[in-house]
């Protein structure tokens, strides 16, 4: 997911998406520990996407104060 797509989302949608992606990330890590994923780079990509979304949420929080 690109930054432009993240900035277009509403704050409530973004919060829901972060929660869903975090759950997906945790499940992916567990699955990878049991049996290796076909593409382990997906874990890194998902972790960075979550970080981008959290960064945008934090920027919005600071701009509203």
Secondary structure, DSSP 4 states (H G I P E B T S, - for coil): --HHHHHHS-HHHHHHHHHHHHHHHHHHHHHHHHS--S-THHHHHHHHHHHHHHHHHHHHHHHH-
